[in-house]
């Protein structure tokens, strides 16, 4: 598997898989260089108060594919329970027009961010951008679809249209799968698992799925098996978003988390 600087959450018809890829290039003359760095390099900045006293998370979506309110609330609670920001965490929601050209390559997702992102890291405030896409990923096949991708150091795309499509027969699953995807991709921005090869518990990185946790019940585990409707039924039965297991939590605390 090629590793390109992004980490995607992919769902297969026969299993759910979190798959990793990487492109660690940045543009030296980029005026927004602080938000155009390799994945995982801002983990401590997101989690600790050493260099950034506050955090702003910009949530961008279109009218046709809005995330569930309960998913956003759960995501907010997840963030606020981890980051050490005495100046607080602010969430800004913005609606933009549907973006043309879907399905999107990750390069097109970067271009959409460049055209629509409005909040950047400045002073002692760190900024994170999350885009809920109105189109699918270009990498989707007849056997698998991508649910979300963490790319750059402060950027995430959630393929909202795909999430809504695969849960249309089980709509009660949407908020659970939606928030799981959000939390999982945010975990990658926070450096999990061993994104920059600096975790204190490197032994729990899955040898068969790099940058994911080996513990099956962990939020950062790569796989939740199931077949077709059985897979969605499993999420329905869970009725809860997976939590971070203790080694993942300790890795985050070593980077400054609460």
C-alpha positions, 0 to 999 in steps of 0.5 A: 500500500502506498503511503501518501500523508492522508488517512482514510476511513473506508468501508468495504461491502464485506468489512469496514476498514480504515486505510492509510495513505500519505502526501507530505508535501507543502508549498514553501510560499504558502501564506497559510503554511501553519495549516498546510503541514504533514499529517500528525505534525500538529498533534501536540499543538491541538492537544496542549496549551504550550503554544496555542491557548485556544482552538477553533474548529470550522465545520463546513457543509452544504445545505444538501448534506448537513451532518446530524446535530447529535453527531456534531454535539458528540464530536464537540464533547469528544474534543472538549474532553481531550484538549487542554485549551484554557482559552476555550474551544470554539466551533464555527459552522458554515454553509457553502454551495454544493461543490461540482466535480464529484467524485472528488480526488484528494487533490480536489478536496484540498482545492475545495478547502483552499477556496472555502476555508475561512479560519486559519491558525493565527497568534495563539489560536489553532484552527482545524477545518472539517468539510462534509462533502456533497460528493463521494471519493474518487477512490470508491469502487464497487466493493468499497467506499471512503467515509472520511480522510484526515489530510494535512495537519489540520484538515479532515473531509467527511464524505457525508453523501456516502454516509447518508447513502450507505445508511439509507435503509438503517437511518438510525445508524447514521449519527453513530457512524457519522460521529465515529468517522469524525472522532476517528479522523480527529484522532489521526490529526491528534497523532494516533496511532503513531502517525509521526512515530513518536507515541509512547506505546508504539507496541499497540500500532496494528502491524497489519494496518499501519497508523491504527490501533490493534485493540478491536474495541478502540475508536482507532481500530481499523476494522469492524467486520460484517457483511452488507446489512449485517454490518449496519445492524452491528452499528445499530446494536452498538448504539454508541461510538467506540471509545479510545482504549487506554494506550491511545489515551496515554499517547494523547496525554503524553502530547499534552491532552487532558 
